[in-house]
Every structure is written in structure tokens, then in C-alpha cells.
Amino acid sequence: MTIHDMDSLSFYHSQHPEVETPEVQEEVTEAEDIEAEKDEEEEEDEDEDEDDDEDEEEGTDPFDELKEECTKTAACAPYVHHFHECVERVTAEMEEEDYAHKAYKEDCVEEFFHLQHCVNDCAAPKLFYKLK
């Protein structure tokens, strides 16, 4: 192919972009093959990473364990009691027929926050001794 032929092809493609020459088609096919190979390699790497994750045991959060212990302490027992009383009261109230029409619907947000405050105050100082 001469330079004149190349210029003619360029001009032709500028006028008819939907038509591809065999050379351009080969380049596109090669680029697609390379991308497909990369995608396959990435998928294999991801599969290997997933296998590695399955082998490792997930540790438990020591803070969750400490909070569970703290809910059973004497210091937090009154807050646990008040929270459970409130939940029972609200649940019973929700079962009433006219519940949907009540102007005030009680929730247990205040009791919940008091309980969480107590549990966090109990668990937080112990947490740093359990961290590695």
C-alpha cells in the first residue's frame, strides 16, 4: 500500500466511518483478545482471594463480647430491667385496636440510650486490654 492509498483510505473512512478495513478489524480483534485475557486473569485472582478469605477464621469483636457481659452486671441491671419493661409496654400497646389513631405513641428510645450508656461505660475501659 502506498502513501497515496493510505490517504485515500483515511479520506474514505472520514466520509464512511461505519466501514472498517480488514487491518482495522484485526487491530480491534487483537485488542478485544487482550482485554478478554486480562479479564480472565483478574477473575482468577479474585477467586484466589476469595479462597484465602475462606481459610481465615473471622474473629469476634471483643467489644461486643464485653457489652454482652456488661448487660449482666449489677450496675446495668436496672437499665436492662427498665428497657425490657418498656418494650413489653409498647408491644402490648401496639396490639390494641385503636393504636393507629393514638396521638402519642410511646417508644423506648430514652430507656435504650440509658442502657447503652451504662454498657459502654462498663465495656470501654476493658476494651483496650483485649486489643492486640
C-alpha positions, -999 to 999 in steps of 0.1 A, spaced: 0 0 0 14 34 -9 10 67 10 -15 78 -16 -36 47 -9 -34 54 28 -46 89 23 -74 77 2 -84 52 29 -83 79 55 -105 102 34 -128 73 27 -132 65 64 -138 101 73 -167 100 48 -179 65 58 -169 57 94 -192 26 96 -170 7 71 -139 -8 86 -109 -21 66 -95 -56 74 -65 -40 91 -86 -20 115 -107 -51 122 -76 -72 130 -64 -45 155 -98 -44 171 -99 -81 174 -64 -82 189 -74 -55 214 -105 -75 224 -85 -106 228 -60 -88 251 -89 -74 272 -105 -108 275 -72 -123 287 -69 -96 313 -105 -101 325 -98 -139 329 -67 -132 349 -85 -108 371 -113 -133 377 -87 -160 386 -70 -136 411 -104 -127 427 -112 -164 430 -79 -170 447 -85 -140 471 -119 -155 480 -104 -188 487 -78 -171 510 -107 -153 529 -125 -186 534 -94 -202 550 -91 -174 576 -114 -175 606 -133 -144 613 -125 -131 648 -153 -120 671 -154 -84 681 -142 -82 717 -163 -50 723 -195 -70 715 -185 -97 740 -177 -71 767 -210 -53 761 -228 -86 765 -210 -92 798 -218 -57 810 -255 -61 804 -254 -88 830 -237 -67 857 -254 -53 888 -246 -18 876 -266 -21 844 -293 -44 857 -318 -16 865 -313 -2 829 -319 -36 814 -350 -40 835 -364 -6 826 -357 -12 789 -375 -47 789 -404 -32 808 -408 -5 782 -406 -30 753 -433 -51 769 -455 -20 775 -451 -7 739 -457 -42 724 -489 -45 744 -500 -10 734 -493 -18 697 -517 -48 699 -546 -25 708 -572 -18 681 -570 20 684 -532 21 683 -530 36 648 -552 65 659 -534 74 691 -519 109 692 -490 98 713 -472 65 707 -446 56 733 -411 44 722 -382 31 743 -355 54 730 -348 70 763 -345 36 781 -324 23 752 -299 52 755 -296 49 792 -289 12 788 -263 18 761 -246 45 782 -242 21 811 -230 -7 789 -205 15 771 -192 29 804 -186 -6 816 -171 -21 785 -149 7 772 -122 7 798 -118 -31 795 -116 -30 757 -81 -16 754 -67 -45 774 -82 -70 750 -69 -53 718 -38 -67 703 
